[in-house]
Amino acid sequence: RTQSVGRTVVGALQYGRALEALPAIKQYYAQRPDKRIPEDHMEVILCHQTYGNSDGDPDNDKAVRMLLSRNANASVFLVFDLTPSSGNQVKNLVDEYLNRHGGYGVGAFKHASVKCRWNPTHQDVEIVSVLPRQFPLRLGSGDCKTQGKAC
C-alpha cells in the first residue's frame, strides 16, 4: 500500500514540475523566495486520517514521514485528523502550534483537521494550519478506515 501511495504522490508531483517550467511561474516565485515552487498554484495533499493516532500503525506514520522528507522541496502536504485517541506527540505538536499562533490549545476542542509539511531543518513535520471541528470525520470500521471505503 505504501508503494502505491508513493507512486501516486510522485505522479501528482509531475504536474507541479511541469508548472515550474513555465516562464510566468518562474518569474512569480523569483519574487517569493520563501515559497516552494509551485505551492501557490498547486498542492499535493496526502490525507492520512489515522496519522499519529494511538490506534494507528507506527510503520505507516514512518512511511508517511519518509515520503514527505523525500519530497521536502515540493508542494506536498499531509492532512490528518486530530481526535481524542491521537497520540501525545501529535497533541503536543498541535498544542505548540496553537499557542504560537494565539489559539486556545487542544483542550478547547475534540476534533480537528491538521495540515502539515516537511521541515528539512528540523527533519520532522511542521504544522501549517489547524481547523477545529465539532464532529469527528466519518470513517469506516474494522479494516475499512479510509473515506473511500467508508462502511
Secondary structure, DSSP 4 states (H G I P E B T S, - for coil): -HHHHHHHHHHHHHHHHHHHTSHHHHHHHHT-TTSPTTTTT--EEEE-TTTTBTTS-HHHHHHHHHHHHHTTTSSEEEEEEE-TTB-HHHHHHHHHHHHHTT---GGG-SEEEEEEEEETTTTEEEEEEEEEESS-----STT--SGGG--
